[in-house]
Structure formats: structure tokens, C-alpha cells
Amino acid sequence: MTEPVTVAAFYKFHSIDDPDAVREHLQTVLESAKVRGTILVAHEGLNGTIAGPKAGVDHVLAAVRAVDGFADLVHKESVSDDMPFLRPKVRLKKEIVTLGVEGVDPNLIVGTYVPPSEWNELISDPDVLLVDTRNDYEVTVGTFEGAVNPRTKSFREFPAFVEKELAGRKDRPVAMFCTGGIRCEKATSYLRAQGFEKVYHLQGGILKYLEEVPAERTRWNGECFVFDGRVTVNHDLEPGRFDMCHACRMPITEEDRSLESFEEGVSCRHCSHERSESDRERLRERQRQIQLAEERGEAHIGHEARVLMERKQAAP
């Protein structure tokens, strides 16, 4: 029986003096452990999702925790029948999650962490403003009951949402959440810097909530978008019912695939109206090359469309 693929997601804000040395070391560790995925390294910390055999993933996590200041790093773990990443990559970045605002540092100031076991009680308070810090395409797949959708296309747009929608509510408690905890942690740091005092965020993110809170007590509706080949996971952290349009990388359902707007690798209901005929021909040729590569048992560069983690972390 083939061993299932172990998928581990982690991040931690902690100052790193020599990010380049850490990048080089972790790249070597990933390759030697035969583990794939992406780890981002910046002065402010580490952020990554990796996948591979259980022993290899554990080896990489041990190496990450051996980095000065990361001994207490917490990770979220799940399994997948298929390898969700193409290659091992450790990349240097200015930020491990890109807000694009100078001076925002969760190592200096951050909101109050709320463990999953206490989250339901917090968000049941009608005075608490619940904000989903993820992007619009993620929110449409699933979110918490009563959460505000900022309707952002990237995390860089979050400060504009705060200025427009929240600036006049600085005396109101604000609770925020995201997939693994990293975006909402930086969002709370931003709000605190803007003068908000009662700021809370879900510790470990949605994935930790789904792991720890039983389905019969959940306040979560739908599935959770993840940045790998699984596309979404359900409440049991198993691969969900969504696929992905490999042209625009938006989540799609089986029903979406039956629409006239859908063409494998070329368009879906989200992007069909944006495609010129020249775009379609280019994408059709890419899809043909992908299919030929699959028939030969090779990985084609066009499969990068499947690796949402890299797209998301490059410009979240």
C-alpha cells in the first residue's frame, strides 16, 4: 500500500538575522529529505507549506525548529493521496505575507490570540465585528457565520478596506481569521498600529479550528481554500469538492465544469469574459503541451497553475 503524502503548513513571526543563510540551509534539507513545497524566509520570520513522506516532513520540521527562535513553532498537518507540489523551493522575501505597509511588525505588536476552543464564544458576542482577512475567492468557498467579507483580491488591499470600513469603529472589538493564522496575525498588528485596542485573532487559523472543534459544534460554513493541489479541504481536513480553473486559478465546482464557459485549461465562468481569442489559443496550446507531458509521464511547467501556494505567497 502506498504511503499517503503528509502535508504540513507552518509560520512564525520571529526576527531572523541572516535570512540568506537560513534559506540556503533549509533548501538543502528539503532536497535531502525528498520533500517538496515552498518555504518563505524574511527578516520577520518563516512561512511554508511542505509535503512528502512522513519521516521526511518530520525531518524538515525539526530543521525549521532548530533555527534560532523557532523551537516552539506550531504546524498544521494533514494527508493527501497525491503530491500537491512540483518541487522544493526556499525563497527570500521582504515579507512572509505581503501587506505592503512599512513598519507593520507582529514581532513588536499584535492582537490577542484566541484558541479554537474559545473562538465560538467570542464570535457569538453581537458586539464583536468578525472580519475574514482572506481574499474574495477564498471567502466564497467557505467562511464563519456572520463574517464580513472585505472583497479583496490580494492582502495588499486590506489596509484600504480598514480605512474605508473600519476607521470609524476603533472602539468596537474586532475578531479576525484566515487560513493558517499568518494573515490575520499581521492584520491585527496593522489594526493595533492604527489605534484599534480590542483586536483578536484565531490562533492557528481556520485549519486549526477545523482540526480541534467537532463538526457538531462548528460555526464554520462550507470548505476551506488551501494553497496546494487539493484546492479545498472539508471539516475533516480531507480534500474537498472543489477543483481549480487552471487558466485563472479560481475554485470551481463540478457544476461549473458543465457550463459552456468552461474549457479545460482555457476558461471558466470566472474568467471566460476576460479571454480574447489570442488568449484562448495560447492557453489551448499550453493545455495540449501539459497533456502530452502527462502522457509521457513528465511534469510540464504549465502545471505551475496547479501550485496555488507559490502564486499566493508570491503576491498574497
Phi and psi in degrees as GROMACS dihedral restraints (atoms count N, CA, C in turn):
[ dihedral_restraints ]
;  ai    aj    ak    al  type     phi  dphi    fc
    3     4     5     6     1   -72.6    20    10
    4     5     6     7     1   134.6    20    10
    6     7     8     9     1   -68.8    20    10
    7     8     9    10     1   132.0    20    10
    9    10    11    12     1   -65.1    20    10
   10    11    12    13     1   155.8    20    10
   12    13    14    15     1   -81.8    20    10
   13    14    15    16     1   127.8    20    10
   15    16    17    18     1   -88.0    20    10
   16    17    18    19     1   129.5    20    10
   18    19    20    21     1  -113.9    20    10
   19    20    21    22     1   126.3    20    10
   21    22    23    24     1  -125.2    20    10
   22    23    24    25     1   129.8    20    10
   24    25    26    27     1  -116.1    20    10
   25    26    27    28     1   139.8    20    10
   27    28    29    30     1  -156.9    20    10
   28    29    30    31     1   159.6    20    10
   30    31    32    33     1  -162.6    20    10
   31    32    33    34     1   160.0    20    10
   33    34    35    36     1  -161.5    20    10
   34    35    36    37     1   131.0    20    10
   36    37    38    39     1   -85.8    20    10
   37    38    39    40     1   115.5    20    10
   39    40    41    42     1  -161.6    20    10
   40    41    42    43     1   134.3    20    10
   42    43    44    45     1   -60.5    20    10
   43    44    45    46     1   132.2    20    10
   45    46    47    48     1  -115.7    20    10
   46    47    48    49     1   121.3    20    10
   48    49    50    51     1   -71.7    20    10
   49    50    51    52     1   -38.3    20    10
   51    52    53    54     1  -128.6    20    10
   52    53    54    55     1    78.2    20    10
   54    55    56    57     1   -59.0    20    10
   55    56    57    58     1   -34.6    20    10
   57    58    59    60     1   -65.4    20    10
   58    59    60    61     1   -40.5    20    10
   60    61    62    63     1   -65.4    20    10
   61    62    63    64     1   -40.1    20    10
   63    64    65    66     1   -65.0    20    10
   64    65    66    67     1   -43.3    20    10
   66    67    68    69     1   -57.6    20    10
   67    68    69    70     1   -48.5    20    10
   69    70    71    72     1   -62.9    20    10
   70    71    72    73     1   -42.3    20    10
   72    73    74    75     1   -65.2    20    10
   73    74    75    76     1   -46.6    20    10
   75    76    77    78     1   -68.7    20    10
   76    77    78    79     1   -31.1    20    10
   78    79    80    81     1   -61.6    20    10
   79    80    81    82     1   -44.1    20    10
   81    82    83    84     1   -62.9    20    10
   82    83    84    85     1   -41.3    20    10
   84    85    86    87     1   -65.2    20    10
   85    86    87    88     1   -44.5    20    10
   87    88    89    90     1   -57.5    20    10
   88    89    90    91     1   -49.1    20    10
   90    91    92    93     1   -64.1    20    10
   91    92    93    94     1   -42.2    20    10
   93    94    95    96     1   -68.8    20    10
   94    95    96    97     1   -29.7    20    10
   96    97    98    99     1   -86.6    20    10
   97    98    99   100     1    -3.9    20    10
   99   100   101   102     1    57.7    20    10
  100   101   102   103     1    43.7    20    10
  102   103   104   105     1  -113.6    20    10
  103   104   105   106     1   138.2    20    10
  105   106   107   108     1  -110.6    20    10
  106   107   108   109     1   170.2    20    10
  108   109   110   111     1   130.5    20    10
  109   110   111   112     1  -168.5    20    10
  111   112   113   114     1  -130.6    20    10
  112   113   114   115     1   132.7    20    10
  114   115   116   117     1  -121.7    20    10
  115   116   117   118     1   128.5    20    10
  117   118   119   120     1  -100.5    20    10
  118   119   120   121     1   136.8    20    10
  120   121   122   123     1  -123.9    20    10
  121   122   123   124     1   129.4    20    10
  123   124   125   126     1  -144.5    20    10
  124   125   126   127     1   170.4    20    10
  126   127   128   129     1   -58.7    20    10
  127   128   129   130     1   -28.5    20    10
  129   130   131   132     1   -84.1    20    10
  130   131   132   133     1   -11.8    20    10
  132   133   134   135     1   151.6    20    10
  133   134   135   136     1  -158.8    20    10
  135   136   137   138     1  -127.4    20    10
  136   137   138   139     1   148.9    20    10
  138   139   140   141     1  -150.9    20    10
  139   140   141   142     1   127.0    20    10
  141   142   143   144     1  -160.3    20    10
  142   143   144   145     1   159.6    20    10
  144   145   146   147     1  -134.6    20    10
  145   146   147   148     1   127.6    20    10
  147   148   149   150     1  -131.0    20    10
  148   149   150   151     1   160.4    20    10
  150   151   152   153     1  -150.3    20    10
  151   152   153   154     1   147.9    20    10
  153   154   155   156     1   163.9    20    10
  154   155   156   157     1  -165.6    20    10
  156   157   158   159     1   -62.9    20    10
  157   158   159   160     1   148.1    20    10
  159   160   161   162     1   -52.6    20    10
  160   161   162   163     1   -45.9    20    10
  162   163   164   165     1   -63.6    20    10
  163   164   165   166     1   -38.9    20    10
  165   166   167   168     1   -67.6    20    10
  166   167   168   169     1   -43.3    20    10
  168   169   170   171     1   -62.6    20    10
  169   170   171   172     1   -42.7    20    10
  171   172   173   174     1   -61.3    20    10
  172   173   174   175     1   -38.1    20    10
  174   175   176   177     1   -64.1    20    10
  175   176   177   178     1   -43.4    20    10
  177   178   179   180     1   -65.1    20    10
  178   179   180   181     1   -44.0    20    10
  180   181   182   183     1   -61.2    20    10
  181   182   183   184     1   -36.8    20    10
  183   184   185   186     1   -63.8    20    10
  184   185   186   187     1   -38.9    20    10
  186   187   188   189     1   -67.6    20    10
  187   188   189   190     1   -38.2    20    10
  189   190   191   192     1   -64.4    20    10
  190   191   192   193     1   -43.8    20    10
  192   193   194   195     1   -70.0    20    10
  193   194   195   196     1   -17.0    20    10
  195   196   197   198     1   -80.4    20    10
  196   197   198   199     1   -12.9    20    10
  198   199   200   201     1   -66.2    20    10
  199   200   201   202     1   137.4    20    10
  201   202   203   204     1   -54.9    20    10
  202   203   204   205     1   121.6    20    10
  204   205   206   207     1    95.4    20    10
  205   206   207   208     1    -2.4    20    10
  207   208   209   210     1  -114.5    20    10
  208   209   210   211     1    16.5    20    10
  210   211   212   213     1   -61.7    20    10
  211   212   213   214     1   -30.2    20    10
  213   214   215   216     1   -98.6    20    10
  214   215   216   217     1    17.1    20    10
  216   217   218   219     1   -57.7    20    10
  217   218   219   220     1   134.4    20    10
  219   220   221   222     1  -105.7    20    10
  220   221   222   223     1   138.0    20    10
  222   223   224   225     1  -125.1    20    10
  223   224   225   226     1   158.2    20    10
  225   226   227   228     1  -107.8    20    10
  226   227   228   229     1   135.5    20    10
  228   229   230   231     1  -126.5    20    10
  229   230   231   232     1   140.9    20    10
  231   232   233   234     1  -147.9    20    10
  232   233   234   235     1   179.5    20    10
  234   235   236   237     1  -126.2    20    10
  235   236   237   238     1   156.4    20    10
  237   238   239   240     1  -141.6    20    10
  238   239   240   241     1   146.1    20    10
  240   241   242   243     1   -72.1    20    10
  241   242   243   244     1   -26.4    20    10
  243   244   245   246     1  -120.5    20    10
  244   245   246   247     1   152.7    20    10
  246   247   248   249     1   -71.1    20    10
  247   248   249   250     1   118.4    20    10
  249   250   251   252     1   -85.6    20    10
  250   251   252   253     1    -4.0    20    10
  252   253   254   255     1  -125.5    20    10
  253   254   255   256     1   155.5    20    10
  255   256   257   258     1   -86.6    20    10
  256   257   258   259     1   -40.3    20    10
  258   259   260   261     1  -152.8    20    10
  259   260   261   262     1   166.1    20    10
  261   262   263   264     1   -88.0    20    10
  262   263   264   265     1   129.0    20    10
  264   265   266   267     1  -138.3    20    10
  265   266   267   268     1   130.5    20    10
  267   268   269   270     1  -121.6    20    10
  268   269   270   271     1   120.0    20    10
  270   271   272   273     1  -123.1    20    10
  271   272   273   274     1   142.5    20    10
  273   274   275   276     1   -82.6    20    10
  274   275   276   277     1   134.9    20    10
  276   277   278   279     1  -137.8    20    10
  277   278   279   280     1   158.5    20    10
  279   280   281   282     1   -71.4    20    10
  280   281   282   283     1   -38.0    20    10
  282   283   284   285     1  -133.8    20    10
  283   284   285   286     1   147.2    20    10
  285   286   287   288     1   -82.3    20    10
  286   287   288   289     1   -14.4    20    10
  288   289   290   291     1  -145.6    20    10
  289   290   291   292     1   124.0    20    10
  291   292   293   294     1   -89.0    20    10
  292   293   294   295     1   105.1    20    10
  294   295   296   297     1   -94.2    20    10
  295   296   297   298     1   -32.5    20    10
  297   298   299   300     1    80.2    20    10
  298   299   300   301     1    19.7    20    10
  300   301   302   303     1  -117.1    20    10
  301   302   303   304     1   122.1    20    10
  303   304   305   306     1   -65.3    20    10
  304   305   306   307     1   141.9    20    10
  306   307   308   309     1    88.6    20    10
  307   308   309   310     1    -5.2    20    10
  309   310   311   312     1   -81.7    20    10
  310   311   312   313     1   115.9    20    10
  312   313   314   315     1  -140.3    20    10
  313   314   315   316     1   104.8    20    10
  315   316   317   318     1   -62.9    20    10
  316   317   318   319     1   -13.8    20    10
  318   319   320   321     1   -71.9    20    10
  319   320   321   322     1   -18.9    20    10
  321   322   323   324     1  -104.2    20    10
  322   323   324   325     1   -40.9    20    10
  324   325   326   327     1  -149.9    20    10
  325   326   327   328     1   137.8    20    10
  327   328   329   330     1  -155.9    20    10
  328   329   330   331     1   164.8    20    10
  330   331   332   333     1   -76.1    20    10
  331   332   333   334     1  -173.7    20    10
  333   334   335   336     1   -86.8    20    10
  334   335   336   337     1   126.4    20    10
  336   337   338   339     1   -73.4    20    10
  337   338   339   340     1   135.3    20    10
  339   340   341   342     1  -121.7    20    10
  340   341   342   343     1   116.7    20    10
  342   343   344   345     1   -66.2    20    10
  343   344   345   346     1   153.7    20    10
  345   346   347   348     1   -52.2    20    10
  346   347   348   349     1   -34.6    20    10
  348   349   350   351     1   -65.0    20    10
  349   350   351   352     1   -20.1    20    10
  351   352   353   354     1  -110.0    20    10
  352   353   354   355     1    -2.1    20    10
  354   355   356   357     1   -66.8    20    10
  355   356   357   358     1   -43.8    20    10
  357   358   359   360     1   -57.9    20    10
  358   359   360   361     1   -41.7    20    10
  360   361   362   363     1   -64.6    20    10
  361   362   363   364     1   -42.2    20    10
  363   364   365   366     1   -62.2    20    10
  364   365   366   367     1   -50.3    20    10
  366   367   368   369     1   -79.1    20    10
  367   368   369   370     1    -5.6    20    10
  369   370   371   372     1   -81.2    20    10
  370   371   372   373     1   -13.7    20    10
  372   373   374   375     1   -72.9    20    10
  373   374   375   376     1   118.6    20    10
  375   376   377   378     1   -63.7    20    10
  376   377   378   379     1   -18.7    20    10
  378   379   380   381     1   -78.7    20    10
  379   380   381   382     1   -16.2    20    10
  381   382   383   384     1   -83.2    20    10
  382   383   384   385     1   128.2    20    10
  384   385   386   387     1   -89.9    20    10
  385   386   387   388     1   115.0    20    10
  387   388   389   390     1   -95.6    20    10
  388   389   390   391     1   121.8    20    10
  390   391   392   393     1  -123.5    20    10
  391   392   393   394     1   126.4    20    10
  393   394   395   396     1   -86.4    20    10
  394   395   396   397     1   116.5    20    10
  396   397   398   399     1   -87.2    20    10
  397   398   399   400     1     4.2    20    10
  399   400   401   402     1   -85.3    20    10
  400   401   402   403     1   173.8    20    10
  402   403   404   405     1   -81.1    20    10
  403   404   405   406     1   161.8    20    10
  405   406   407   408     1   -55.9    20    10
  406   407   408   409     1   -42.6    20    10
  408   409   410   411     1   -66.9    20    10
  409   410   411   412     1   -25.0    20    10
  411   412   413   414     1   -76.8    20    10
  412   413   414   415     1   -41.4    20    10
  414   415   416   417     1   -63.8    20    10
  415   416   417   418     1   -35.4    20    10
  417   418   419   420     1   -65.2    20    10
  418   419   420   421     1   -22.5    20    10
  420   421   422   423     1   -78.3    20    10
  421   422   423   424     1   -34.3    20    10
  423   424   425   426     1   177.4    20    10
  424   425   426   427     1   151.2    20    10
  426   427   428   429     1  -163.4    20    10
  427   428   429   430     1   176.2    20    10
  429   430   431   432     1   -80.7    20    10
  430   431   432   433     1   149.7    20    10
  432   433   434   435     1   -55.1    20    10
  433   434   435   436     1   129.8    20    10
  435   436   437   438     1    79.3    20    10
  436   437   438   439     1     6.5    20    10
  438   439   440   441     1   -76.2    20    10
  439   440   441   442     1   144.4    20    10
  441   442   443   444     1   -82.2    20    10
  442   443   444   445     1   131.4    20    10
  444   445   446   447     1   -97.7    20    10
  445   446   447   448     1   112.6    20    10
  447   448   449   450     1   -68.7    20    10
  448   449   450   451     1   -11.2    20    10
  450   451   452   453     1    56.7    20    10
  451   452   453   454     1    46.5    20    10
  453   454   455   456     1   -93.9    20    10
  454   455   456   457     1   150.5    20    10
  456   457   458   459     1   -94.0    20    10
  457   458   459   460     1   -22.5    20    10
  459   460   461   462     1  -150.3    20    10
  460   461   462   463     1   160.1    20    10
  462   463   464   465     1   -63.4    20    10
  463   464   465   466     1   -23.6    20    10
  465   466   467   468     1   -61.0    20    10
  466   467   468   469     1   -22.5    20    10
  468   469   470   471     1   -84.5    20    10
  469   470   471   472     1    -8.1    20    10
  471   472   473   474     1   -62.0    20    10
  472   473   474   475     1   -42.6    20    10
  474   475   476   477     1   -57.6    20    10
  475   476   477   478     1   -35.7    20    10
  477   478   479   480     1   -66.2    20    10
  478   479   480   481     1   -38.7    20    10
  480   481   482   483     1   -61.7    20    10
  481   482   483   484     1   -43.5    20    10
  483   484   485   486     1   -61.4    20    10
  484   485   486   487     1   -45.8    20    10
  486   487   488   489     1   -62.8    20    10
  487   488   489   490     1   -39.4    20    10
  489   490   491   492     1   -80.2    20    10
  490   491   492   493     1   -41.0    20    10
  492   493   494   495     1  -106.9    20    10
  493   494   495   496     1   -24.1    20    10
  495   496   497   498     1  -114.6    20    10
  496   497   498   499     1   -14.4    20    10
  498   499   500   501     1   -55.3    20    10
  499   500   501   502     1   -33.1    20    10
  501   502   503   504     1   -88.9    20    10
  502   503   504   505     1     8.5    20    10
  504   505   506   507     1  -122.7    20    10
  505   506   507   508     1    34.5    20    10
  507   508   509   510     1   -67.3    20    10
  508   509   510   511     1   -15.4    20    10
  510   511   512   513     1   -90.3    20    10
  511   512   513   514     1    -2.7    20    10
  513   514   515   516     1   -96.1    20    10
  514   515   516   517     1   138.6    20    10
  516   517   518   519     1   -63.1    20    10
  517   518   519   520     1   136.2    20    10
  519   520   521   522     1  -122.4    20    10
  520   521   522   523     1   126.2    20    10
  522   523   524   525     1  -114.4    20    10
  523   524   525   526     1   130.9    20    10
  525   526   527   528     1  -127.7    20    10
  526   527   528   529     1   155.2    20    10
  528   529   530   531     1  -149.4    20    10
  529   530   531   532     1   162.1    20    10
  531   532   533   534     1  -155.0    20    10
  532   533   534   535     1  -171.0    20    10
  534   535   536   537     1   -62.7    20    10
  535   536   537   538     1   -56.8    20    10
  537   538   539   540     1  -117.1    20    10
  538   539   540   541     1    -3.2    20    10
  540   541   542   543     1   111.6    20    10
  541   542   543   544     1   -17.5    20    10
  543   544   545   546     1   -73.3    20    10
  544   545   546   547     1   -43.6    20    10
  546   547   548   549     1   -68.0    20    10
  547   548   549   550     1   -42.8    20    10
  549   550   551   552     1   -69.7    20    10
  550   551   552   553     1   -28.5    20    10
  552   553   554   555     1   -65.8    20    10
  553   554   555   556     1   -42.2    20    10
  555   556   557   558     1   -71.5    20    10
  556   557   558   559     1   -34.4    20    10
  558   559   560   561     1   -63.8    20    10
  559   560   561   562     1   -39.1    20    10
  561   562   563   564     1   -67.3    20    10
  562   563   564   565     1   -36.2    20    10
  564   565   566   567     1   -61.9    20    10
  565   566   567   568     1   -40.9    20    10
  567   568   569   570     1   -64.6    20    10
  568   569   570   571     1   -45.8    20    10
  570   571   572   573     1   -64.0    20    10
  571   572   573   574     1   -40.6    20    10
  573   574   575   576     1   -60.7    20    10
  574   575   576   577     1   -40.5    20    10
  576   577   578   579     1   -66.4    20    10
  577   578   579   580     1   -24.5    20    10
  579   580   581   582     1   -88.3    20    10
  580   581   582   583     1     1.1    20    10
  582   583   584   585     1   102.6    20    10
  583   584   585   586     1     2.8    20    10
  585   586   587   588     1   -75.4    20    10
  586   587   588   589     1   133.3    20    10
  588   589   590   591     1  -102.2    20    10
  589   590   591   592     1   -40.7    20    10
  591   592   593   594     1   -98.2    20    10
  592   593   594   595     1    82.4    20    10
  594   595   596   597     1  -122.2    20    10
  595   596   597   598     1   129.1    20    10
  597   598   599   600     1  -130.0    20    10
  598   599   600   601     1   153.4    20    10
  600   601   602   603     1  -146.7    20    10
  601   602   603   604     1   150.3    20    10
  603   604   605   606     1   -72.5    20    10
  604   605   606   607     1   114.2    20    10
  606   607   608   609     1   -68.3    20    10
  607   608   609   610     1   123.0    20    10
  609   610   611   612     1    85.6    20    10
  610   611   612   613     1    -5.7    20    10
  612   613   614   615     1    73.1    20    10
  613   614   615   616     1  -171.7    20    10
  615   616   617   618     1   -59.4    20    10
  616   617   618   619     1   -41.1    20    10
  618   619   620   621     1   -61.0    20    10
  619   620   621   622     1   -39.3    20    10
  621   622   623   624     1   -70.8    20    10
  622   623   624   625     1   -35.9    20    10
  624   625   626   627     1   -62.2    20    10
  625   626   627   628     1   -47.0    20    10
  627   628   629   630     1   -64.3    20    10
  628   629   630   631     1   -31.5    20    10
  630   631   632   633     1   -71.0    20    10
  631   632   633   634     1   -37.5    20    10
  633   634   635   636     1  -102.6    20    10
  634   635   636   637     1   -26.6    20    10
  636   637   638   639     1   -97.0    20    10
  637   638   639   640     1   122.9    20    10
  639   640   641   642     1   -60.9    20    10
  640   641   642   643     1   148.5    20    10
  642   643   644   645     1   -58.0    20    10
  643   644   645   646     1   -32.8    20    10
  645   646   647   648     1   -71.2    20    10
  646   647   648   649     1   -13.9    20    10
  648   649   650   651     1  -112.7    20    10
  649   650   651   652     1     8.6    20    10
  651   652   653   654     1   -73.1    20    10
  652   653   654   655     1   148.9    20    10
  654   655   656   657     1  -109.6    20    10
  655   656   657   658     1    10.1    20    10
  657   658   659   660     1   -91.1    20    10
  658   659   660   661     1   135.3    20    10
  660   661   662   663     1  -116.9    20    10
  661   662   663   664     1   128.7    20    10
  663   664   665   666     1    93.2    20    10
  664   665   666   667     1  -152.7    20    10
  666   667   668   669     1  -116.0    20    10
  667   668   669   670     1   171.1    20    10
  669   670   671   672     1  -112.8    20    10
  670   671   672   673     1   123.0    20    10
  672   673   674   675     1   -69.1    20    10
  673   674   675   676     1   133.5    20    10
  675   676   677   678     1  -127.4    20    10
  676   677   678   679     1   156.8    20    10
  678   679   680   681     1   -98.4    20    10
  679   680   681   682     1    57.2    20    10
  681   682   683   684     1  -154.4    20    10
  682   683   684   685     1  -171.8    20    10
  684   685   686   687     1   -66.3    20    10
  685   686   687   688     1   -11.3    20    10
  687   688   689   690     1   -73.9    20    10
  688   689   690   691     1   -24.0    20    10
  690   691   692   693     1    71.8    20    10
  691   692   693   694     1   -59.2    20    10
  693   694   695   696     1  -137.8    20    10
  694   695   696   697     1   160.7    20    10
  696   697   698   699     1  -128.0    20    10
  697   698   699   700     1   151.5    20    10
  699   700   701   702     1   -90.3    20    10
  700   701   702   703     1  -169.6    20    10
  702   703   704   705     1   -65.8    20    10
  703   704   705   706     1   -22.2    20    10
  705   706   707   708     1   -90.2    20    10
  706   707   708   709     1     9.0    20    10
  708   709   710   711     1    61.7    20    10
  709   710   711   712     1    27.5    20    10
  711   712   713   714     1   -97.2    20    10
  712   713   714   715     1   154.2    20    10
  714   715   716   717     1   -51.3    20    10
  715   716   717   718     1   133.1    20    10
  717   718   719   720     1   -86.7    20    10
  718   719   720   721     1  -163.5    20    10
  720   721   722   723     1   -93.7    20    10
  721   722   723   724     1    -1.7    20    10
  723   724   725   726     1   -89.8    20    10
  724   725   726   727     1   145.0    20    10
  726   727   728   729     1  -108.6    20    10
  727   728   729   730     1  -166.7    20    10
  729   730   731   732     1  -137.7    20    10
  730   731   732   733     1   139.1    20    10
  732   733   734   735     1   -75.3    20    10
  733   734   735   736     1   119.4    20    10
  735   736   737   738     1   -83.6    20    10
  736   737   738   739     1     8.0    20    10
  738   739   740   741     1   -95.1    20    10
  739   740   741   742     1   -49.4    20    10
  741   742   743   744     1  -109.9    20    10
  742   743   744   745     1    -8.9    20    10
  744   745   746   747     1    68.7    20    10
  745   746   747   748     1    25.4    20    10
  747   748   749   750     1   -88.9    20    10
  748   749   750   751     1   149.7    20    10
  750   751   752   753     1   -69.4    20    10
  751   752   753   754     1   138.7    20    10
  753   754   755   756     1  -136.1    20    10
  754   755   756   757     1   155.1    20    10
  756   757   758   759     1  -100.5    20    10
  757   758   759   760     1   173.2    20    10
  759   760   761   762     1   -62.3    20    10
  760   761   762   763     1   -34.7    20    10
  762   763   764   765     1   -63.9    20    10
  763   764   765   766     1   -39.4    20    10
  765   766   767   768     1   -61.0    20    10
  766   767   768   769     1   -35.2    20    10
  768   769   770   771     1   -69.3    20    10
  769   770   771   772     1   -20.0    20    10
  771   772   773   774     1   -88.1    20    10
  772   773   774   775     1    -6.6    20    10
  774   775   776   777     1   -76.3    20    10
  775   776   777   778     1   155.4    20    10
  777   778   779   780     1   -62.8    20    10
  778   779   780   781     1   -27.3    20    10
  780   781   782   783     1   -70.5    20    10
  781   782   783   784     1   -14.9    20    10
  783   784   785   786     1   -89.9    20    10
  784   785   786   787     1   130.6    20    10
  786   787   788   789     1  -140.8    20    10
  787   788   789   790     1   122.8    20    10
  789   790   791   792     1   -49.9    20    10
  790   791   792   793     1   120.9    20    10
  792   793   794   795     1    76.4    20    10
  793   794   795   796     1     0.3    20    10
  795   796   797   798     1  -119.9    20    10
  796   797   798   799     1   -45.9    20    10
  798   799   800   801     1  -164.7    20    10
  799   800   801   802     1   162.9    20    10
  801   802   803   804     1  -147.3    20    10
  802   803   804   805     1  -174.5    20    10
  804   805   806   807     1   -64.4    20    10
  805   806   807   808     1   -23.5    20    10
  807   808   809   810     1   -76.4    20    10
  808   809   810   811     1   -31.8    20    10
  810   811   812   813     1  -124.3    20    10
  811   812   813   814     1    -4.0    20    10
  813   814   815   816     1   -56.7    20    10
  814   815   816   817     1   -40.2    20    10
  816   817   818   819     1   -69.9    20    10
  817   818   819   820     1   -14.7    20    10
  819   820   821   822     1   -92.4    20    10
  820   821   822   823     1    -7.5    20    10
  822   823   824   825     1   -92.1    20    10
  823   824   825   826     1   122.9    20    10
  825   826   827   828     1   -81.8    20    10
  826   827   828   829     1   167.9    20    10
  828   829   830   831     1   -64.7    20    10
  829   830   831   832     1   -34.7    20    10
  831   832   833   834     1   -67.0    20    10
  832   833   834   835     1   -37.2    20    10
  834   835   836   837     1   -60.6    20    10
  835   836   837   838     1   -44.8    20    10
  837   838   839   840     1   -62.7    20    10
  838   839   840   841     1   -42.7    20    10
  840   841   842   843     1   -64.8    20    10
  841   842   843   844     1   -40.6    20    10
  843   844   845   846     1   -62.4    20    10
  844   845   846   847     1   -44.8    20    10
  846   847   848   849     1   -69.6    20    10
  847   848   849   850     1   -34.3    20    10
  849   850   851   852     1   -63.7    20    10
  850   851   852   853     1   -40.0    20    10
  852   853   854   855     1   -66.2    20    10
  853   854   855   856     1   -40.8    20    10
  855   856   857   858     1   -61.3    20    10
  856   857   858   859     1   -43.3    20    10
  858   859   860   861     1   -62.8    20    10
  859   860   861   862     1   -39.3    20    10
  861   862   863   864     1   -61.8    20    10
  862   863   864   865     1   -41.6    20    10
  864   865   866   867     1   -66.9    20    10
  865   866   867   868     1   -37.3    20    10
  867   868   869   870     1   -62.5    20    10
  868   869   870   871     1   -45.5    20    10
  870   871   872   873     1   -64.4    20    10
  871   872   873   874     1   -40.2    20    10
  873   874   875   876     1   -63.7    20    10
  874   875   876   877     1   -40.6    20    10
  876   877   878   879     1   -64.4    20    10
  877   878   879   880     1   -40.1    20    10
  879   880   881   882     1   -64.0    20    10
  880   881   882   883     1   -39.2    20    10
  882   883   884   885     1   -64.6    20    10
  883   884   885   886     1   -29.7    20    10
  885   886   887   888     1   -87.5    20    10
  886   887   888   889     1    -3.6    20    10
  888   889   890   891     1    76.1    20    10
  889   890   891   892     1    26.9    20    10
  891   892   893   894     1  -112.4    20    10
  892   893   894   895     1   159.5    20    10
  894   895   896   897     1   -95.1    20    10
  895   896   897   898     1   121.0    20    10
  897   898   899   900     1   -94.3    20    10
  898   899   900   901     1   146.4    20    10
  900   901   902   903     1   -59.7    20    10
  901   902   903   904     1   -23.9    20    10
  903   904   905   906     1   -62.2    20    10
  904   905   906   907     1   -18.5    20    10
  906   907   908   909     1   -70.1    20    10
  907   908   909   910     1    -6.8    20    10
  909   910   911   912     1   -58.3    20    10
  910   911   912   913     1   -25.4    20    10
  912   913   914   915     1   -61.2    20    10
  913   914   915   916     1   -22.5    20    10
  915   916   917   918     1   -80.9    20    10
  916   917   918   919     1   -16.8    20    10
  918   919   920   921     1   -96.8    20    10
  919   920   921   922     1    81.0    20    10
  921   922   923   924     1   -65.0    20    10
  922   923   924   925     1   -28.2    20    10
  924   925   926   927     1   -57.1    20    10
  925   926   927   928     1   -43.8    20    10
  927   928   929   930     1   -70.6    20    10
  928   929   930   931     1   -39.0    20    10
  930   931   932   933     1   -63.8    20    10
  931   932   933   934     1   -44.7    20    10
  933   934   935   936     1   -68.3    20    10
  934   935   936   937     1   -42.7    20    10
  936   937   938   939     1   -77.5    20    10
  937   938   939   940     1   -21.0    20    10
  939   940   941   942     1   -71.0    20    10
  940   941   942   943     1   -34.6    20    10
  942   943   944   945     1  -150.7    20    10
  943   944   945   946     1    71.6    20    10
